[in-house]
Amino acid sequence: MRPGTPGLENFNNPKLSTDDVRGLEQIAAAAWPAVERQHLDGWVLRASPSPPRRVNSVFPNACAGAMIFSDRIAAVEDFYAARNQPPRFQVTRGSLPDGLDDELEQRGYEVEAPVDIQITRAEAMTTPASAEGTIHVGDELTPAWTEVYAAGFNRDVSAVIKQITGHPAFLTFQRDDEVLGVALGVYESAWLGIFGMQTRQSMRGKGIGSLMLKGLADWAVAQGVRGLYLQVEQSNPRARALYERFGFRTVYAYHYRTLF
């Protein structure tokens, strides 16, 4: 059974319930879909040509329970070995079956890239105009957007973007017709996920990130979206400070378990 959509009451709750963790993770998985998805007894095995871990990991958000656990793990390891990738699980406190994280640890899977999930109300976000330029939000992927994103993250996610079935928002920040910053939001099931913001190296620290966040929030409000969510690595204090300054707060965390 698909988890329900987390409600607006979560803006007043310090943490999400386990059911709401599963619900928001289901929304995020649909918003940022892997190129290849194979179902295995409630789990989804994800693989993509692009390097982000999320789209190259097992999504253990449900558990049918028909298979013997060891057989299911063996099938996961065979799936990723066939694709020359290490087997990897994205683990939250909502992952199933219960005790999955401990079981993976006992099998030698190591913790990788701890991440916090943060949410905020779209209409509550405000920021002063701190950089001169123009914000544009469209639904078409452009070469200029792709170039800035790929240069900053050193990866091409166009194959993943082509899988999006929700409503993508490709934001650009421009000055004198030059794209200086880009961001991506995806509207799915009443929530807008922010899946990357990037500013050209020479323009960082000038307030462009703040304006792009506000631009996505304004777009979300115009679409009737109330909630924004994003992921931020726990080892990235600069990004965390930016997001928290504009009302984002951590409601749960996840990490990867990888067999190297």
C-alpha positions in Angstrom: 0.0 0.0 0.0 1.3 3.4 -0.9 1.9 5.7 2.1 -0.3 8.7 2.4 0.7 12.3 1.6 2.1 14.1 4.7 -0.4 16.8 5.8 0.1 20.5 6.7 0.1 19.7 10.4 3.7 18.6 10.0 4.8 22.3 9.9 3.9 22.4 13.5 5.4 19.1 14.5 9.0 18.8 15.6 9.5 15.5 13.7 7.6 13.5 11.1 5.8 10.3 12.2 7.2 7.1 10.7 4.2 6.9 8.3 4.8 10.5 7.2 8.5 9.7 6.6 7.5 6.9 4.3 4.9 9.2 2.6 7.4 12.0 1.9 10.1 9.5 0.8 7.5 8.0 -1.6 6.9 11.5 -3.0 10.6 12.2 -3.4 11.2 8.9 -5.1 8.5 9.7 -7.6 9.8 13.3 -8.1 13.4 12.2 -8.7 13.0 8.8 -10.5 15.7 6.4 -11.4 16.1 5.5 -15.1 15.8 1.8 -14.2 13.4 0.5 -11.5 12.9 -3.1 -10.6 10.5 -4.2 -7.9 11.6 -6.9 -5.4 9.1 -8.0 -2.7 8.1 -4.4 -1.8 11.6 -2.9 -2.4 12.5 -0.9 -5.5 15.9 -1.5 -7.0 17.1 1.7 -8.7 19.9 2.2 -11.2 20.8 5.1 -13.5 23.8 6.2 -15.6 24.2 9.4 -13.6 26.1 9.2 -10.3 23.7 10.5 -7.6 23.3 7.8 -4.9 19.6 8.2 -4.6 18.9 6.9 -8.1 21.4 4.1 -7.7 20.2 2.5 -4.5 17.5 0.3 -3.1 14.4 2.1 -1.9 13.1 -0.1 1.0 10.0 1.8 1.7 7.7 -1.2 1.8 8.0 -4.9 2.4 5.7 -7.6 1.1 7.5 -10.2 3.1 7.1 -13.2 0.8 10.9 -13.7 0.1 13.4 -15.0 2.6 15.5 -12.0 3.7 18.8 -13.6 2.7 17.4 -14.4 -0.8 16.3 -10.8 -1.2 19.7 -9.5 -0.2 21.4 -11.9 -2.7 19.0 -10.6 -5.5 20.0 -7.0 -4.7 23.7 -7.8 -4.8 23.3 -9.7 -8.1 21.3 -6.7 -9.6 24.0 -4.2 -8.8 26.9 -6.5 -9.7 25.4 -6.9 -13.2 25.6 -3.1 -13.5 29.1 -2.8 -12.1 27.9 -0.9 -9.1 28.2 -1.5 -5.3 24.9 -2.6 -3.7 23.5 0.3 -1.8 20.4 1.0 0.3 18.8 4.3 1.2 17.9 3.9 4.9 15.4 6.0 6.9 13.7 5.2 10.2 10.7 4.2 8.0 12.7 1.6 6.0 11.2 -1.9 6.0 11.5 -4.5 7.3 12.2 -3.2 10.8 15.8 -3.7 11.8 17.0 -3.4 8.2 19.8 -1.0 9.1 21.2 -3.3 11.8 21.0 -6.3 9.5 22.9 -4.5 6.8 25.6 -3.4 9.3 26.1 -7.0 10.3 26.5 -7.9 6.6 29.4 -5.4 6.2 27.4 -2.5 4.6 29.0 0.8 5.6 27.3 4.1 6.4 27.7 6.6 3.6 26.6 10.3 3.2 24.3 11.0 6.1 21.6 13.5 4.9 18.9 15.6 6.7 15.5 16.1 5.1 14.2 19.7 5.8 10.8 21.2 5.2 9.2 24.7 5.3 6.0 26.5 4.3 6.3 27.9 0.8 4.4 31.1 1.6 6.5 31.8 4.7 9.7 32.2 2.9 11.0 35.8 2.6 14.4 37.2 1.7 15.8 40.6 0.9 16.9 41.4 -2.7 20.6 40.9 -2.3 21.7 40.4 -6.0 20.7 42.1 -9.1 19.3 39.9 -11.9 16.3 38.2 -13.2 14.6 35.0 -12.1 12.9 32.8 -14.7 11.1 29.5 -14.0 10.1 27.3 -16.9 9.2 23.7 -17.5 11.7 23.0 -20.3 15.3 21.8 -19.8 17.6 24.2 -21.6 21.3 23.9 -22.7 22.2 26.9 -20.5 20.6 25.3 -17.4 22.3 22.0 -18.1 25.7 23.6 -18.5 25.6 25.5 -15.2 24.3 22.5 -13.3 26.8 20.0 -14.8 29.7 22.4 -14.3 28.9 22.9 -10.6 28.0 19.3 -9.7 30.3 17.6 -12.2 27.6 15.3 -13.3 24.9 15.0 -16.0 21.4 14.2 -14.7 19.5 14.7 -18.0 18.7 11.0 -18.1 17.0 11.2 -14.7 15.2 14.4 -15.6 13.7 12.7 -18.6 12.0 10.2 -16.2 10.2 12.9 -14.2 6.4 12.6 -14.6 5.6 15.3 -12.1 5.8 19.0 -12.8 9.5 20.2 -13.0 10.4 23.8 -12.4 13.8 24.8 -14.0 14.8 28.1 -12.5 17.5 30.3 -13.9 19.1 33.4 -12.4 20.3 35.7 -15.2 22.1 39.0 -15.6 22.7 40.6 -19.0 21.4 37.4 -20.7 24.1 35.3 -18.9 22.8 32.4 -16.7 24.7 32.7 -13.4 22.7 30.3 -11.3 20.2 27.4 -11.7 17.9 25.4 -9.4 15.4 22.5 -9.9 12.2 22.0 -8.1 9.7 19.2 -8.8 6.0 19.5 -7.9 4.7 16.1 -6.9 1.6 15.3 -4.6 1.2 18.8 -3.2 4.9 19.1 -2.2 7.8 20.8 -4.1 11.1 19.0 -3.8 14.3 21.1 -4.4 16.8 18.8 -6.1 19.7 21.0 -6.7 20.9 24.6 -6.7 24.1 25.7 -8.3 25.8 29.1 -8.8 28.7 29.8 -11.1 32.0 29.6 -9.2 32.8 33.3 -9.8 29.4 34.4 -8.5 29.2 32.5 -5.2 28.7 34.3 -1.9 26.7 37.2 -3.6 23.2 36.2 -2.5 22.1 34.4 -5.6 21.3 31.2 -3.8 18.9 33.1 -1.5 17.1 34.6 -4.5 16.8 31.3 -6.2 15.3 29.7 -3.1 12.7 32.5 -2.9 12.0 32.2 -6.6 11.2 28.5 -6.2 9.0 29.3 -3.2 7.1 32.0 -5.1 6.6 29.6 -8.0 5.3 27.0 -5.6 2.8 29.3 -4.0 1.5 30.3 -7.4 0.9 26.5 -8.2 -0.9 26.0 -4.9 1.9 24.2 -3.2 2.2 24.7 0.5 5.2 22.6 1.4 8.8 22.6 0.3 11.3 19.9 1.1 15.0 19.4 0.3 17.9 17.2 1.4 21.2 18.6 2.7 24.2 16.6 3.7 25.1 16.8 7.3 28.7 17.6 6.4 27.7 20.8 4.5 27.3 23.5 7.1 27.2 26.4 4.6 24.2 25.0 2.8 22.5 24.1 6.1 23.0 27.7 7.3 21.4 29.0 4.2 18.3 26.8 4.3 17.8 27.2 8.1 17.9 31.0 7.6 14.9 30.8 5.4 12.8 28.6 7.7 13.8 25.0 6.7 14.1 22.6 9.6 15.1 19.0 9.9 12.3 16.5 10.3 14.2 13.3 9.7 17.4 11.9 8.3 18.6 9.2 6.1 21.9 7.6 5.1 23.1 5.0 2.7 24.4 1.5 3.6 26.9 0.4 0.9 28.8 -2.8 0.5 32.2 -1.6 -1.0 
